[in-house]
Amino acid sequence: MKRRPITSLLLFLIFLMVPLRTHCQKQSAGWNDTLDADESNLARWIPQFYRDWLIRDVGYIITKQERRAFLELTTDEDREDFIENFWRLRNPDPSSHENLYELEYYRRIVYANEHFSIAEREGWTTDRGRVYITWGQPDQVQTNLDSENGRQEGWHYRYLEGIGADIELKFVDSRQSGDYRLIFRPEDREILFKPIDPDLRRSENSSEESPVKFKDLEAIAITHVNSRRFESEFSVEELPATLGMSLVAIRIEVPPFEFQRRFRDSGQLNMFCSFVAANGRLIQILEETVYPVDIYSAGSAIEEFALRKTVPLRPGSYELAIILKDVASQDVATTYTRLVVSGQPTTFDITHETAQHSDTDLREQYDAWLQNIDCLVGAEDQASCVVWSR
């Protein structure tokens, strides 16, 4: 008779310990199972920026083998090469300069911080944040489900790669604090959060540098060619994702009178953008072909035509070149400006005088540049070339 209360007490204590154990698992999950003793010792000797990148930026997706390899690097140059190759191996389209995997990954971090942050924790470190960053938007969400253990939220995924179909995840906010904890069995944790080996995503050409499609526009960007002037507008919005990375959204606008004159009935617009860091290193290239008339239905009111592109950039100063080419007339509009990524939420509009020239005026220059492709890819022995460091 006297043992029954003791047994009940033990069961009650065990019940209390389960959420605590789960909490500890989730806290460490944000650090990708934390560094072991040897890794922690190695991490002490690398600069803070790279330590943050390893833990805060890619802690959820870097494999243990990759993490170990990164920690054993001894120079910042090797670390930069590692980071570049890390994202290249995960690029779903190795032929493109845009890495949609990297862009989507940082977008998910921004979303997690905006929607799942609580008083004492950033959104990316919460259970819902981790699941969202790892697997993306659920197909169905049931919120504010009351239960005897507190508020609940259910996420349903129709299919998760490597796991299966019809996956149901349950989050419980037992303290009514907004901190929803994922409920799962310990053996499921390895399955749900194990980083995917990048070899599964790699293509045969993933290690090769993506070729530039619009070499004529690249040549203009390198040489900063200017001619007759007209007005163009673009806006920039910065959304910090991590301490060392922001998403920078650029909106490039073609004024209504230019649209009416050039693209009302047909036409093709080629766009080339480049971002060059203060040290001369080429960070990002964006290229796209647009058929503006396809965007507007016949007879609809035509406002300004805008191209929207988003790139992940580290805080710092960049030289931004935007080159637009009307393929039919061969006219090219150029914009050059300095872009400062602050690491803070920023939105600003710029009305910038740009230059327009006819391809006829520059045909000889194009031919000279395009005949010497080495000049475009960084041949330092040619004094007449203004080169990018790649």
RAKASUL-V407486 format. One record per residue. RES is the residue in one small letter. PHI is phi in whole degrees, -180 to 180 (999 if undefined). Layout:
BEGIN
res: [RES:RES]
phi: [PHI:PHI]
END
This chain:
BEGIN
res: [m:k:r:r:p:i:t:s:l:l:l:f:l:i:f:l:m:v:p:l:r:t:h:c:q:k:q:s:a:g:w:n:d:t:l:d:a:d:e:s:n:l:a:r:w:i:p:q:f:y:r:d:w:l:i:r:d:v:g:y:i:i:t:k:q:e:r:r:a:f:l:e:l:t:t:d:e:d:r:e:d:f:i:e:n:f:w:r:l:r:n:p:d:p:s:s:h:e:n:l:y:e:l:e:y:y:r:r:i:v:y:a:n:e:h:f:s:i:a:e:r:e:g:w:t:t:d:r:g:r:v:y:i:t:w:g:q:p:d:q:v:q:t:n:l:d:s:e:n:g:r:q:e:g:w:h:y:r:y:l:e:g:i:g:a:d:i:e:l:k:f:v:d:s:r:q:s:g:d:y:r:l:i:f:r:p:e:d:r:e:i:l:f:k:p:i:d:p:d:l:r:r:s:e:n:s:s:e:e:s:p:v:k:f:k:d:l:e:a:i:a:i:t:h:v:n:s:r:r:f:e:s:e:f:s:v:e:e:l:p:a:t:l:g:m:s:l:v:a:i:r:i:e:v:p:p:f:e:f:q:r:r:f:r:d:s:g:q:l:n:m:f:c:s:f:v:a:a:n:g:r:l:i:q:i:l:e:e:t:v:y:p:v:d:i:y:s:a:g:s:a:i:e:e:f:a:l:r:k:t:v:p:l:r:p:g:s:y:e:l:a:i:i:l:k:d:v:a:s:q:d:v:a:t:t:y:t:r:l:v:v:s:g:q:p:t:t:f:d:i:t:h:e:t:a:q:h:s:d:t:d:l:r:e:q:y:d:a:w:l:q:n:i:d:c:l:v:g:a:e:d:q:a:s:c:v:v:w:s:r]
phi: [999:-81:-79:-62:-62:-65:-62:-64:-65:-63:-64:-66:-66:-63:-60:-69:-73:-62:-61:-64:-64:-62:-60:-63:-64:-70:-62:-71:-60:-65:-109:55:71:61:-81:-74:-59:-67:-66:-62:-66:-67:-65:-62:-100:-103:-58:-58:-58:-75:-66:-64:-61:-65:-96:-85:-77:-118:-57:-83:-120:-81:-80:-62:-66:-65:-61:-64:-62:-66:-67:-87:-71:-115:-128:-66:-62:-66:-67:-63:-63:-62:-62:-62:-72:-56:-76:-62:-65:-102:-71:-67:-131:-60:-81:-103:-72:-84:-101:-68:-66:-62:-62:-67:-61:-71:-63:-66:-64:-59:-62:-61:-68:-77:-110:-119:-69:-128:-55:-104:-142:-72:-58:-69:-90:-79:-64:-64:-62:-66:-62:-64:-64:-75:-119:85:-66:-67:-74:-151:-129:-113:-112:54:-88:-76:-149:-68:-97:118:-69:-127:-139:-111:-115:-119:-115:-65:-157:-123:-57:82:-118:146:-105:53:-92:-109:-121:-120:-116:-124:-106:-72:-99:57:-108:92:-94:-81:-99:-75:-99:-159:-78:-55:-71:-81:-63:-63:-72:-73:-118:-69:-60:-79:-60:-63:-61:-71:-105:-77:-105:-63:-104:-66:-87:-87:-73:-68:-73:-85:-77:-102:-68:-67:-73:-62:-62:-64:-63:-67:-89:55:-68:-131:-150:-61:-105:-153:-90:-141:-131:-150:-127:-130:-126:-112:-125:-62:-103:-132:-62:-116:-152:-125:-94:-114:-99:-116:-114:-107:-110:-102:-57:-56:-67:-70:-62:-60:-75:-106:-125:-63:-103:-164:123:-133:-120:-99:-121:-134:-126:-135:-122:-117:-72:-62:-86:88:-79:-74:-94:-154:-123:-122:-136:-159:-108:-126:-111:-55:-64:-69:-80:-112:-78:-60:83:-78:-70:-101:-100:-65:-93:-130:-102:-121:-136:-127:-134:-85:-136:-78:-58:154:-105:-133:-96:-103:-117:-122:-120:-116:-128:-81:-64:-65:-92:68:-77:-127:-109:-123:-133:-128:-158:-94:-114:-108:-95:-94:83:-125:-58:-144:-138:-151:-106:-130:-99:-122:-71:-117:-117:-120:-144:-88:-61:-62:-65:-113:-58:-65:-66:-57:-59:-64:-70:-73:-73:-115:-63:-57:-66:-82:-105:107:-73:-82:-85:-108:-62:-79:-93:-98:-113:-101:-86:-109]
END
